[in-house]
Amino acid sequence: MPTYEAVEAIYSAWTLLILSLEHEAASNNREGAAKARGMVRKIKSFVFIATTCFLRDVLALITKCSKVFQKDIIDIDQM
């Protein structure tokens, strides 16, 4: 599922994402720096981190269930 993969990518690269945005925020480009500061503020918030962790856990289960139900023969023991 593309959504799960996107959330997993954000989760696994969160530190690098913050470092990259902080570097951009410190740059001389006014417009880019302002946008980067705004994104850093949002990404560092508890709500963003908690939502990312929650989605990672829930979407992993939904992805697994989806793959099982897409098969021709459903074996509930696989879940």
RODO-2510 file (C-alpha; in nm, 4 decimals, decimal comma):
residues 79
     n   res          X          Y          Z
     1     m     0,0000     0,0000     0,0000
     2     p     0,1486     0,3337    -0,0998
     3     t     0,0099     0,5130     0,2086
     4     y     0,1806     0,2737     0,4477
     5     e     0,5078     0,3048     0,2586
     6     a     0,4891     0,6860     0,2757
     7     v     0,4227     0,6831     0,6508
     8     e     0,7031     0,4296     0,7017
     9     a     0,9425     0,6506     0,5032
    10     i     0,8573     0,9532     0,7192
    11     y     0,8923     0,7460     1,0358
    12     s     1,2301     0,5986     0,9431
    13     a     1,3785     0,9225     0,8063
    14     w     1,2276     1,1662     1,0595
    15     t     1,5642     1,2780     1,2014
    16     l     1,7127     1,3325     0,8559
    17     l     1,4006     1,5209     0,7499
    18     i     1,4333     1,7557     1,0483
    19     l     1,8051     1,8115     0,9838
    20     s     1,7449     1,8851     0,6182
    21     l     1,4636     2,1294     0,6898
    22     e     1,6654     2,3032     0,9618
    23     h     1,9522     2,3426     0,7160
    24     e     1,7108     2,4950     0,4635
    25     a     1,5679     2,7224     0,7357
    26     a     1,9179     2,8567     0,7996
    27     s     1,9781     2,9286     0,4307
    28     n     1,9776     3,2699     0,2665
    29     n     1,6672     3,1949     0,0596
    30     r     1,3964     3,3937     0,2445
    31     e     1,0912     3,2193     0,1029
    32     g     1,2385     2,8688     0,1304
    33     a     1,3684     2,9360     0,4806
    34     a     1,0298     3,0579     0,6008
    35     k     0,8543     2,7516     0,4598
    36     a     1,1162     2,5210     0,6104
    37     r     1,0797     2,6824     0,9561
    38     g     0,7036     2,6340     0,9377
    39     m     0,7407     2,2698     0,8375
    40     v     0,9956     2,2028     1,1132
    41     r     0,7579     2,3505     1,3702
    42     k     0,4761     2,1218     1,2538
    43     i     0,6884     1,8083     1,2139
    44     k     0,8408     1,8465     1,5617
    45     s     0,4977     1,8779     1,7253
    46     f     0,3663     1,5992     1,9464
    47     v     0,0532     1,5658     1,7339
    48     f     0,2540     1,4977     1,4161
    49     i     0,4820     1,2457     1,5851
    50     a     0,1950     1,0668     1,7598
    51     t    -0,0133     1,0571     1,4410
    52     t     0,2785     0,9178     1,2420
    53     c     0,3381     0,6421     1,4992
    54     f    -0,0326     0,5614     1,5184
    55     l    -0,0697     0,5461     1,1400
    56     r     0,2402     0,3287     1,1106
    57     d     0,0938     0,0723     1,3518
    58     v    -0,2591     0,0752     1,2114
    59     l    -0,1652     0,0828     0,8435
    60     a     0,0698    -0,2126     0,8897
    61     l    -0,2254    -0,4237     1,0062
    62     i    -0,4586    -0,2929     0,7371
    63     t    -0,1978    -0,3634     0,4688
    64     k    -0,1528    -0,7184     0,5935
    65     c    -0,5299    -0,7786     0,6011
    66     s    -0,5714    -0,6269     0,2559
    67     k    -0,3106    -0,8597     0,1073
    68     v    -0,4764    -1,1639     0,2667
    69     f    -0,8228    -1,0674     0,1392
    70     q    -0,6931    -1,0103    -0,2150
    71     k    -0,6074    -1,3782    -0,2506
    72     d    -0,8448    -1,6177    -0,4236
    73     i    -0,8581    -1,8473    -0,1236
    74     i    -0,8731    -1,6825     0,2168
    75     d    -0,6989    -1,8639     0,5001
    76     i    -0,7815    -1,6860     0,8255
    77     d    -0,4958    -1,8706     1,0016
    78     q    -0,2471    -1,6590     0,8016
    79     m    -0,3534    -1,3509     0,9904
***
